[in-house]
Amino acid sequence: MNVGFTLPPGNSISINVPESQSIKTVTSEFATISITSDNQVSLDITTPASNSLSFYPPTQSVVKTSLERQNSLSIYPYNQIPVVEVVQGTDAKYGVFYSTSMQPSLGANVKNTMSFPTADIASGITVVDGNKLKFLTYGVYNVQFSAQFDKTDSGVDHADVWFSQNGTDVKDSNTRIELDKNNAKMVAAWNYLVRAENDDYVQIHWASQDSEVRLYYEDPAFSDHPLPLRPRIPSVIITAHLIASAVAGPQGPAGPAGPQGPAGATGATGPAGATGAQGAQGPQGLAGATGAQGPQGPQGVAGPAGAAGTTGAQGPKGDTGDTGPTGLTGPAGPTGATGPTGSTGPAGADGKSVTGVSVSNRSVTTTLSNNSTVNGSFAVTQTSIDAPSGTAAGSGFYWDGSAFVAKEFVNPNTEGITVSLPSGKSFGKYGHGSTIHIGNAKSMLEIIRDAVQDIQKPTITSVSLSPNPVAFNTLSGNTTLSFTVGNPNTLMGKGVTVTIERKQGSGSYSVLQTVSYTSASNSFSNSYAWGPVTQYSTDSFTYKITASVTENPSIISDLTEVTRTTSNFASPTLSSPSATRRLFTDSLAGETDASREVGNVTSNVSFTVSSAANTNIYIQRVDLFRVISGVETSLRSWTTTTDIPANSTSYTVSGYVDSAAPSSAASITYRLKIYDSYQGATVFTTRDFTDVLMNRYAHKFGAHPNGLPTTDAQAKTIFDGLLGTTTTTNLLRTTANFGNNWSVAGTTNTNNPLNFTYIMYPTNQAALLSVLQGATEVLTDFEQTASTLSITNKFGISNPYRIYKTKSPGAFSTAATTIVIKNVLP
């Protein structure tokens, strides 16, 4: 059976075929055509651009398709997984991207955007600005991601993750994860289907109430557990691939209509006949399928009609048709008989006359002849009124309910009131000798109020801004303004209205908020968002607070302004610097990391640099130098390309080994040159640290059976093999205090009759002046080598030594009093 057809967008076709065969086509949101059949079917289907065809046969099938632009063909056996998927040309759209950097939070409750700038494989999908997944062609894409979250403080915290498309958050796309302790790790991973037009992009955002939550990256080679070897942990991995590319196209032109066939199921398509002449234009056909319209072919000869199918079941009742037009009016019928007379209606109302009218307080009551009443009202307009007879000039009058009563007023045109009171007395704000000036006629109550009630200015106190200042390069944030409003006019029933205004830099003020109070003292605190400001701006924000009497707005508080400033750029800082020894002198006391035996120059260098005193200023590069006698030697550079994670405000180096310093160095200083994103690639901050001094020499007091050496080798044997040495007799000492006394004690080895007692120290100290055993001078019991002999230490440094030996063995017993050696370091 061969079937050929074209589907316009939004339409479907069902065809019944004899011998238990059926072909059924349906449409989906993207004008996808799906066809199912019980037996082998051969179809020739032309799909417009951006449509797809799916075929589900139970047995072997033959499918012929003509595909244009981004079309795809998938063949699926019934109730089985796909076994063939054909994607034409370069239609495959996919991409894998990731990030190998730490991604810290921009702050608590601040929107962050995941970055994934590194591409693995990609076709038709790319990344823009490091965080925008961009689709070069339209379609439906499956976007999957995994993000490694962690946190660096204790407690339970949460992070929200959501999508945006073309800069607008995607509705109902948010998901929340939980991190329950310090260094907790949590992977956020799921997928999202995105319907995209050409050059649309999506982003993944996250936020947490804890600024210590971050996206974590780890390189096992630099971790605490480098083995076994394993891949790095990207902070973000994102993949995407096209799963549908069909969208509705414009409606194609109308096709020619064929002749009306007889009712019944359509038979099998006959062989194509010879091309006939162009038929007459039929009624408009259905809309063409999506995509470009091919040229219209001539109408073929209709194939023979198939066998009549069985009559289908009766369809449901159709809708009621429209009401037809009104017919012509028929001829008038004969007049009917006269109906019976109706009952008599009620008698009408009798007319009434007005019997009386009364007026009271602008209300009118009219009484009618049947004693009913009708009420109304009236208004009187009067421009003047005559005073009652006998009212004196300078007086007024009032109605007391039954008569007008005269009342004396002060005449504002002829007199004021002069205050005359004893010393120390006053009438409100008026003292003795002052005059109460009357602007217009007032009652006594008004004069009293004027004297004892004076409206005062509101007050603004305890003004503060927090935080203030803000760190350099903080582009936006919130500032909390707090103050106290004083209202001294509460006893007069007056309120206070407060207006808060703000301006940026030297700009103009704009109103932020207006509040009103009636209490005597009122505390105010509110947070106001600001920004974004331009990068590296140091603009300040000034807040102006004005309080006025609500009922008398012209009475205002003193001017109150407070400014939130921005800190200047803070150069990167250095913390926890150290240069520790790699090698230690055997059994010798007195050496430290900062003060070492000559030649011990190898160090483990550690430090931390930080630009965290600013906001969004990142460490870009750190150079380490060794400085000897003012000469710099470059040791190592750490950069964002190879070492420092992107957007890092701090960076730590731990245990860098400096093993190339010259052994002859007397002192070493380590120097850092730190580059950051604000100062750029040519300006750096210098930080020096850890002066290491190689200023200690071995001093020894002990016993040995050999006689006085005459060669360097003999001296080295005795030096390394002295017996009975202790932390007080086997020391590394500096040259700073040469000439002071050195106190030691005898041992069983110095008391042994087989051993001589030796004193050995560098020649950069003077010869012995004295050796006291208690109070007894015993220097004459020692003999010295005839010439200076050199001893080489374990670091390869050779120094000439003074070597003294007792003339007799067993010279110092364990019970001997303290031996004091003069002219050497204690």
Long-range contacts (C-beta under 8 A, 24 or more apart in sequence): 1-41, 1-42, 1-268, 1-269, 2-42, 2-43, 2-44, 2-268, 2-269, 3-41, 3-43, 3-44, 3-269, 4-43, 4-44, 4-45, 4-269, 5-45, 6-45, 6-46, 6-255, 6-288, 6-289, 7-31, 7-33, 7-289, 8-251, 8-252, 8-286, 8-287, 8-288, 8-289, 9-248, 9-249, 9-251, 9-287, 9-289, 9-290, 10-248, 10-287, 11-286, 11-287, 15-265, 15-266, 16-265, 16-266, 16-309, 17-265, 17-268, 18-265, 18-307, 18-309, 30-140, 30-244, 30-246, 30-247, 30-248, 31-246, 31-247, 31-248, 31-289, 31-290, 32-244, 32-246, 36-78, 37-61, 46-289, 46-294, 47-71, 47-289, 47-291, 48-249, 48-252, 48-288, 48-289, 48-290, 48-291, 48-292, 48-293, 49-249, 49-290, 49-291, 49-292, 50-138, 50-245, 50-246, 50-247, 50-249, 50-290, 50-291, 51-246, 51-289, 51-290, 51-291, 52-244, 52-245, 52-246, 68-291, 68-292, 69-291, 70-137, 70-139, 70-245, 71-245, 72-245, 90-123, 90-124, 91-242, 91-245, 92-123, 92-124, 92-241, 92-242, 93-123, 93-124, 93-125, 93-135, 93-136, 93-137, 93-139, 93-141, 93-240, 93-241, 93-242, 93-245, 94-121, 94-122, 94-123, 94-124, 94-125, 94-239, 94-240, 94-241, 94-242, 95-119, 95-121, 95-122, 95-123, 95-124, 95-125, 95-126, 95-127, 95-133, 95-239, 95-240, 95-241, 96-120, 96-121, 96-122, 96-237, 96-238, 96-239, 97-122, 97-127, 97-133, 97-237, 97-238, 97-239, 98-234, 98-236, 98-237, 98-238, 99-215, 99-217, 99-234, 99-235, 99-236, 100-217, 100-219, 100-232, 100-234, 100-235, 101-217, 101-235, 101-645, 101-646, 101-647, 101-648, 102-214, 102-215, 102-216, 102-217, 102-235, 102-645, 102-646, 102-647, 102-648, 103-214, 103-215, 103-217, 103-235, 103-236, 103-646, 103-647, 104-214, 104-215, 104-647, 104-648, 104-649, 105-207, 105-208, 105-210, 105-211, 105-212, 105-213, 105-214, 106-616, 107-211, 108-208, 108-209, 108-210, 108-211, 109-207, 109-208, 109-209, 110-207, 110-211, 111-205, 111-207, 112-205, 112-206, 112-207, 113-203, 113-204, 113-205, 114-145, 114-147, 114-203, 114-204, 114-205, 114-206, 114-215, 114-236, 114-238, 115-236, 115-646, 116-236, 116-237, 116-238, 124-242, 125-240, 128-201, 131-203, 132-201, 132-202, 132-203, 133-201, 133-202, 133-203, 133-238, 133-240, 134-199, 134-200, 134-201, 135-194, 135-196, 135-198, 135-199, 135-200, 135-201, 135-240, 136-198, 136-199, 137-198, 137-242, 137-245, 138-196, 138-197, 138-198, 138-200, 138-245, 138-247, 139-195, 139-196, 139-242, 139-243, 139-244, 139-245, 139-246, 139-247, 140-193, 140-194, 140-195, 140-196, 140-242, 140-243, 140-244, 140-245, 141-193, 141-194, 141-196, 141-240, 141-241, 141-242, 141-243, 142-191, 142-192, 142-193, 142-240, 142-241, 142-243, 143-191, 143-192, 143-193, 143-194, 143-202, 143-238, 143-239, 143-240, 144-189, 144-190, 144-191, 144-192, 144-238, 144-239, 144-240, 145-188, 145-189, 145-190, 145-191, 145-204, 145-236, 145-237, 145-238, 145-239, 146-187, 146-188, 146-189, 146-236, 146-237, 147-187, 147-188, 147-189, 147-204, 147-206, 147-215, 147-235, 147-236, 148-185, 148-187, 148-215, 148-216, 148-217, 148-233, 148-234, 148-235, 148-236, 149-177, 149-179, 149-185, 149-186, 149-187, 149-188, 149-213, 149-214, 149-215, 149-216, 150-179, 150-183, 150-184, 150-185, 150-186, 150-213, 150-214, 150-216, 151-179, 151-182, 151-183, 151-184, 151-210, 151-212, 151-213, 151-214, 152-182, 152-183, 152-212, 152-214, 153-182, 153-210, 153-212, 154-181, 154-182, 155-181, 155-210, 156-180, 156-181, 157-208, 157-209, 157-210, 157-212, 157-213, 158-208, 158-209, 159-186, 159-188, 159-206, 159-207, 159-208, 159-213, 160-206, 160-207, 160-208, 161-188, 161-204, 161-205, 161-206, 162-204, 162-205, 162-206, 163-192, 163-194, 163-202, 163-203, 163-204, 163-205, 164-202, 164-203, 164-205, 165-194, 165-196, 165-200, 165-201, 165-202, 166-200, 166-201, 167-203, 169-205, 170-202, 179-213, 185-216, 193-243, 194-240, 204-236, 204-238, 217-645, 246-290, 247-290, 248-290, 249-289, 249-290, 249-291, 249-292, 250-290, 251-287, 251-288, 252-287, 252-288, 252-289, 252-293, 253-288, 253-293, 253-296, 254-284, 254-285, 255-285, 255-288, 255-296, 256-281, 256-282, 256-285, 256-296, 256-299, 257-281, 257-282, 257-283, 257-284, 257-285, 258-282, 258-299, 258-302, 259-302, 261-302, 261-305, 262-305, 262-308, 263-308, 264-305, 264-306, 264-307, 264-308, 264-309, 265-306, 265-308, 265-309, 266-306, 267-303, 267-304, 267-305, 267-306, 267-307, 268-306, 269-303, 270-303, 270-304, 271-303, 272-300, 273-300, 273-301, 273-303, 274-301, 275-300, 276-300, 276-301, 396-441, 407-443, 409-441, 409-442, 409-443, 410-438, 410-441, 410-442, 410-447, 411-441, 412-438, 412-439, 412-440, 412-441, 417-447, 427-451, 428-452, 428-453, 428-454, 429-454, 453-492, 455-489, 455-492, 455-494, 455-549, 455-552, 455-555, 456-488, 456-489, 456-555, 457-488, 457-549, 457-555, 457-556, 457-557, 457-558, 458-485, 458-486, 458-487, 458-488, 458-489, 458-496, 458-498, 458-547, 458-548, 458-549, 458-555, 458-556, 458-557, 459-485, 459-486, 459-488, 459-547, 459-557, 459-558, 460-484, 460-485, 460-486, 460-498, 460-545, 460-547, 460-557, 460-558, 460-560, 461-486, 463-545, 463-560, 463-562, 464-562, 465-543, 465-562, 465-563, 465-564, 468-564, 468-565, 469-564, 469-565, 469-566, 469-567, 470-564, 470-565, 470-566, 470-567, 470-615, 471-566, 471-567, 471-570, 471-613, 471-614, 471-615, 472-536, 472-538, 472-566, 472-567, 472-568, 472-569, 472-570, 472-613, 472-614, 472-615, 472-617, 472-678, 473-535, 473-536, 473-569, 473-614, 473-615, 473-616, 473-617, 473-678, 474-531, 474-566, 474-615, 474-616, 475-531, 475-532, 475-533, 475-534, 475-535, 475-537, 475-615, 475-616, 476-529, 476-530, 476-531, 476-532, 476-533, 477-529, 477-530, 477-531, 478-527, 478-528, 478-529, 478-530, 479-527, 479-528, 479-530, 479-541, 479-543, 479-564, 480-525, 480-526, 480-527, 480-528, 481-524, 481-525, 481-526, 481-527, 481-528, 481-543, 481-545, 481-562, 482-523, 482-524, 482-525, 483-523, 483-524, 483-545, 483-560, 484-521, 484-522, 484-523, 484-524, 485-517, 485-521, 485-522, 485-523, 485-524, 485-547, 486-520, 486-521, 487-517, 487-518, 487-519, 487-520, 487-521, 487-522, 488-520, 489-549, 490-518, 490-519, 490-520, 494-549, 494-550, 494-551, 494-552, 495-549, 495-550, 495-551, 496-522, 496-547, 496-548, 496-549, 496-550, 497-547, 497-548, 497-549, 497-550, 497-553, 498-524, 498-545, 498-546, 498-547, 499-545, 499-546, 499-547, 499-548, 500-526, 500-543, 500-544, 500-545, 501-543, 501-544, 501-545, 501-546, 502-528, 502-530, 502-541, 502-542, 502-543, 502-544, 503-541, 503-542, 503-544, 504-530, 504-533, 504-539, 504-540, 504-541, 505-539, 505-540, 509-544, 512-543, 516-550, 536-569, 536-678, 537-566, 538-566, 538-568, 539-566, 540-564, 540-565, 540-566, 567-613, 567-614, 569-614, 569-617, 569-678, 569-679, 570-611, 570-613, 570-614, 571-674, 571-685, 572-609, 572-610, 572-611, 572-619, 572-674, 572-676, 572-685, 572-687, 573-609, 573-610, 573-611, 573-613, 573-687, 574-607, 574-608, 574-609, 574-672, 574-674, 574-687, 574-689, 575-607, 575-608, 575-609, 575-610, 576-606, 576-607, 576-608, 576-652, 577-606, 577-607, 577-670, 577-687, 577-689, 577-690, 578-604, 578-605, 578-606, 578-607, 578-690, 579-603, 579-604, 579-605, 579-658, 579-668, 579-670, 579-689, 579-690, 579-692, 580-604, 580-606, 582-657, 582-659, 583-794, 583-795, 585-698, 585-732, 585-793, 585-794, 586-794, 587-725, 587-730, 588-698, 588-730, 588-731, 588-732, 589-727, 589-728, 589-730, 589-731, 589-732, 590-696, 590-731, 590-732, 590-733, 591-696, 591-732, 593-692, 594-690, 594-691, 594-692, 594-693, 595-693, 595-695, 595-696, 595-734, 596-692, 596-693, 596-694, 596-695, 596-696, 597-694, 597-696, 597-697, 597-698, 597-732, 597-793, 597-795, 598-666, 598-694, 598-695, 598-696, 598-697, 598-793, 598-795, 598-797, 598-799, 599-663, 599-664, 599-694, 599-793, 599-794, 599-795, 599-796, 599-797, 600-694, 600-795, 601-661, 601-662, 601-663, 601-665, 601-668, 601-692, 601-694, 601-795, 602-657, 602-658, 602-659, 602-661, 603-657, 603-658, 603-661, 603-668, 603-692, 604-655, 604-656, 604-657, 604-658, 605-635, 605-653, 605-655, 605-656, 605-657, 605-658, 605-670, 605-690, 606-652, 606-653, 606-654, 606-655, 606-656, 607-652, 607-653, 607-672, 607-689, 608-650, 608-651, 608-652, 608-653, 609-650, 609-651, 609-672, 609-674, 609-687, 610-649, 610-650, 610-651, 611-649, 611-650, 611-676, 611-678, 612-649, 612-650, 614-649, 614-678, 616-647, 616-677, 617-649, 617-676, 617-677, 617-678, 618-646, 618-647, 618-648, 618-649, 618-676, 618-677, 619-644, 619-648, 619-649, 619-650, 619-651, 619-674, 619-675, 619-676, 620-644, 620-675, 620-676, 620-677, 620-681, 621-674, 621-675, 621-681, 622-651, 622-653, 622-672, 622-673, 622-674, 622-675, 623-672, 623-673, 623-674, 623-675, 623-684, 624-653, 624-656, 624-670, 624-671, 624-672, 625-670, 625-671, 625-672, 625-673, 626-658, 626-661, 626-668, 626-669, 626-670, 626-671, 627-668, 627-669, 627-670, 627-671, 627-688, 628-661, 628-662, 628-665, 628-667, 628-668, 628-669, 632-671, 663-795, 663-796, 663-797, 664-797, 665-694, 666-693, 666-694, 666-695, 667-691, 667-692, 667-693, 667-694, 667-695, 668-692, 668-694, 695-734, 695-735, 695-736, 696-732, 696-733, 696-734, 697-732, 697-733, 697-734, 697-735, 697-761, 697-762, 697-764, 697-799, 698-730, 698-731, 698-732, 698-760, 698-761, 698-791, 698-793, 699-731, 699-732, 699-733, 699-742, 699-760, 699-761, 699-762, 699-824, 699-825, 700-725, 700-729, 700-730, 700-731, 700-758, 700-759, 700-760, 700-761, 701-725, 701-729, 701-730, 701-742, 701-744, 701-757, 701-758, 701-759, 701-760, 701-819, 701-821, 702-729, 702-730, 702-747, 702-749, 702-750, 702-757, 702-758, 703-747, 703-749, 703-750, 703-752, 703-755, 703-756, 703-757, 703-758, 704-755, 704-756, 704-758, 705-754, 705-755, 705-756, 705-809, 706-756, 707-756, 707-805, 708-783, 708-785, 708-803, 708-805, 709-785, 709-789, 709-803, 710-785, 710-786, 710-787, 710-789, 711-789, 712-789, 712-790, 712-791, 712-792, 714-789, 715-760, 715-785, 715-789, 715-790, 715-791, 715-801, 715-803, 716-791, 716-792, 718-758, 718-760, 718-803, 719-760, 719-791, 719-801, 722-758, 722-760, 723-747, 723-749, 723-755, 724-748, 724-749, 724-750, 733-824, 733-825, 734-825, 735-764, 735-765, 735-825, 736-825, 737-825, 737-826, 738-764, 738-765, 738-766, 738-823, 738-824, 738-825, 739-765, 739-766, 739-823, 739-824, 739-825, 740-824, 740-825, 740-826, 741-820, 741-821, 741-822, 741-824, 741-826, 742-820, 742-821, 742-822, 742-824, 742-825, 742-826, 743-818, 743-819, 743-820, 743-821, 743-826, 744-818, 744-819, 744-821, 745-814, 745-816, 745-818, 745-819, 746-812, 746-813, 746-814, 746-815, 746-816, 746-819, 747-812, 747-814, 748-814, 750-810, 750-811, 750-812, 750-813, 751-810, 751-812, 751-813, 751-814, 752-809, 752-810, 753-809, 753-810, 754-809, 754-810, 755-809, 755-810, 756-805, 756-806, 756-808, 756-809, 756-811, 757-805, 757-806, 757-811, 757-812, 758-803, 758-804, 758-805, 758-806, 759-802, 759-803, 759-804, 759-821, 760-791, 760-801, 760-802, 760-803, 760-804, 761-801, 761-802, 761-824, 762-799, 762-800, 762-801, 762-802, 763-788, 763-799, 763-800, 763-801, 763-802, 764-799, 765-802, 765-823, 765-824, 765-825, 766-823, 767-802, 767-823, 768-802, 768-804, 768-821, 768-822, 768-823, 768-824, 769-822, 769-823, 770-820, 770-821, 770-822, 770-823, 771-819, 771-820, 771-821, 771-822, 772-819, 772-820, 772-822, 773-812, 773-816, 773-817, 773-819, 774-816, 774-817, 774-818, 778-811, 781-806, 781-807, 781-808, 781-811, 782-806, 782-807, 783-807
